[in-house]
């Protein structure tokens, strides 16, 4: 809200002199846009903060700083991995998506564009979650000291949380395309409420902190389910079920194998195991994306008119 007001003030200052010369210059940020787009987006961002970071206050209160440290380390490692993946997706794929929806206003084309983005990034994110889970012990060995080896379980839980968050972000493009950002508040409110209730309950019972991580997973899944239903009301997107189901089967298989992965305290062996598994998953991903019609349509958009 403060950011929206500040942005409007700065834009009014920058455009004041130009408007004196050209009365036809339109307002870049109107009152209607602030009320219908900026404020709902700010509300959704606040609720998302509760779901992503705000829970740490309650965890520190019930379990203490030491346990919070284990949880935070695991979730931060997953968060950094997924932040890099999302950054690459935004830089490479999103320009094609937004170019496509900006030049074609029909509902059918918008629905197809959202579907193509989801069916391209969906399998990638699901396989990345499986990769993060099975390599969690090795990543922890590479990045943190041996005393935090137990944190690999929180890296695995963080992979599921980040998967739900990333898929939710992809689905939320439906609200941005339709300029209905108020619809984002409901999913994040549902997820935040579930997290707060479960964390308070488990904290009062002094249950193991792993249940705090499970609470975050349940909250993330709740958010994703509500987000999927809500966004589908705005844009009737379709899901490439065979590819998504195959990706989930691979993810679940990798998750089941995580506890049987060879244990090692050697940095060299941890790197070798991580690299080998990553190469195998990369080959599987390329196979799934090969001749994927959704990816082909998405990348066929001409970004610059000649």
N, C-alpha and C positions, 0 to 999 in steps of 0.2 A: 504493500500500500504506500509506504513512504517512498519507495523507489519509483512507483508510478507517478506520484505527485511531483517528485523531483524531476523526473523525465519531462513531464508536461511543462514545468516551469522553465527548464532549460530550452526546450523546443520553442516556447513562446518568445523567449529572449532572442534566440538565434534567428527566428523568422519575422521578428517585429519590423526590422528595417525593410525587409523585402516586401512585406505586406503593405507598407506605406507607398511603395512604388508600384506594386502590382496587386490590386485588390482581389484578383482572381486566385491568388495563392491559397490552396486549401489548408486546413488545419491538419497537421500530421497525427495528432492525438486528441480526439474529441472526448467530451464527457461521457458519451454513450460507450465509446471503446474502453474507457477506464472502468466503467461500471459493469459492462458485460464481458470484458475480456481480461483486463489487467487484474482487477480485484479478485475474481474467481481463481485466476492463475496463482495469485499470491496466497490465497487460502489453501489451494491444493499443495503448493510448495511447503507451507507450514505444516500441514498434516503429513506430508511425505517426510519432513525432517523428523517428526515424532517417530515415524516408523523406521527411519534409517539411523538416527543418532539419538533422539531424545530419550529413548528407553534406558540409556546408560545411567541416567540419574537414579532411576529406580533400582537398577541392578547394583549400583554402588551402595545404595542405602541398605539393601537386604543381604547382599553377599560380601560386601567389602571391596576395597581397591585391588587386593591381590587377585581375587577371582575375576574381577572385571578386567584386569590386565590380561589374563589368559584369553578371555572372550574377545577383547578388543584386538589383540594381536592376530588371532585367527581370522576375524572378520575383516581386519584391515588388509591382510594379505589377499584375501579373496576380492575385496573391493578394489585394490590396485590392479589386479589382473583384469578384472571386468571393466574398470575405467579405461584401460588401454584398448580393450576390444571394442567398447562402445565408441571411443574416440575415432578409431579407424573406420568403423561403420558410418559414423556421422559424416566424416570427411569424404569418404569414398562413395557411399550409396545415397545419402540423403539429398545431395544436389540433384541427382537424377529423379528422385521421388518428388521433390518440391517443384522442379521444373515441369514435371508431368502433370501434377495437379493444378498448377497455376495457369497452364495454357489450355486445359480442357476442363470445362465447367460442368459437363453432364454428370449425373449421378452414377451412371454405369461406368464411366471412365475413372471416376474417383474411387469407386468400389474396387475396380480392378487394380488400380495403383496401390491402394492400401493392402489388398490381398497379396500382390506381388512382393511388396516390401516385407510383409509378415512371413510369407513362404520362402523368402530368401534368407532373412535373418533368423527365423525360427530354428531351423535345423542347425545353423551355426552356433547359436547360443546354447541349445540343448547339448550338443557335442562338447562345447567348451565347459559346460557344467560337469559332464562326465570326466573330462580331462582334469579339471581342477580337483575333483574328488579323489581320483585314483593317484594323482601325483602329490596330494596334500602332504603326506609324510616326508617326501623328498624336498618339497619346496620349503617346508619348515626347517629341515636340516640345513638347507642352503642359506636361508635368510636370517634365522634367529639362533640363539644359543641353545645348547642341549637341554637346559633346565626348562625350556618351553616346548619340549617335544610333544607334550600332551595337547598342545594347542592345535594339532593337526585336525582333531575332530571338529573344532570350530571353523577351521578352513573349509572342511567338507560341508558343514551346515551353511557356512557363508556362501558356498557355491550355489546351493538351492535358493537361498535368499536373493542373491544377485541375479540368478536366472529369472525369478519371478519379477524382480524390479525391472530388468532389461526388457523382458517381454511386455511388461506393463507400459514401459516407455514407447515401445513400438506401437502398441495398440492405441496409446493416447494421441497419436497423430490424427486419428479420426476426429477427436474433439477439436484439434487445431485447424484441421481442414474445414470443418463445419463452423468454426468460431463459437464453439459451445464449451468453453473451458470450465464452466460451472459444473459440468458433468464429471470432471476429474475429482471433485471434492468427495463424492460418495465412496468410491473405491478406497481412497487413502484414509478416509474416516473409518471405514469398516476395518481395514487392516490395523490401524493404530489402536482402535478400541479393543480388538482381540488381543493384541500384544500387551496392552496395559493391564487388562483383566487377568490374563494368564500369569504375567510376571508378578503382579501383586499377590495372587493366590499362591503361586509356588514359593514366592519369597517369604510370605507369612508362615508357610509350612516348613521353611528351611530345607526344601528339597535341593538335590544336587544342581549346580549351576547349568549343567547340560540341559536341564529343562527350560532354562531361560533361552538358550539357543533354539530349542524346539518351539518355544513360544514365538520366536521371531520367524521361524519357518512357517508355522501355522498362520501367523498374521500376513506373511507375504503371499501365501497361497490364497488366503481369503481375499486380499486385495486383487490378485490376478483374476480370480473367478468373477468378482464383481466388476472389475474393469472390462473383462471380455464381454460380459452380458451388456454392460452399459454402452460400450463403444459399438457393439453390434446393433444397438438401437439407432445409432447415428449413421453408421456406414455398414451396409450389408456385405461385409467381406466374407470370403470363402477360404478355407484352410486346405492345403495339400495334405490330406490325411496320411497317405502311404509314407511320404517322406518324414512327416512329423512323428508318426508312430515308430518308424524304423529308428529315428534318432533317439527317441525315448527308450526303446529297447536296448540300444547300445549304451545309453547313459546308465540305465538300471543295472546292466551287466557289469559295467565298469565300477559302479558303486558297490556291487556285491563282491567284486574282486579286490576292493581296496584293502580289506582287512587281511587278505592273503598275499599282498604284495611283499616282495623280499625286503626285509628290514635292513637298514644300513645307517651307520654313523659317519661314513666316509663322504666327504664333500664330492670327491670325484665320482664315486659310484652313484650318489644321489643325482648328480648332473647327468650321468650316462643313462640312468633309468628314466629320468624325466624327458630327456631328449628323444630316447627311443620310443617311448609311449606317445610323445607329441607328434613324431613323424608318422606313426601308424594312424593316429587320429586325423592328421592332416590329409593323408592319402584317402581315408574314408570320406572325409568332408568333400574333397575335390571330386570324388566319385559321385556323391549325392548331388553336388551342384552342377555336374557335367550335364549339359543339355537340359537343365532345369528351365522350363518355359517361363516361370516367374522371373528368374534372374535374367534370362534373355530379353524379355520385354522391358524390364527395369533398366538394363544397361543400353538398350537401343535408343533411348531418348537422346536427342541432340541438345546438348547444353548451350551451344552457341550457334545462333543463326548465321548462316553464310550468305 
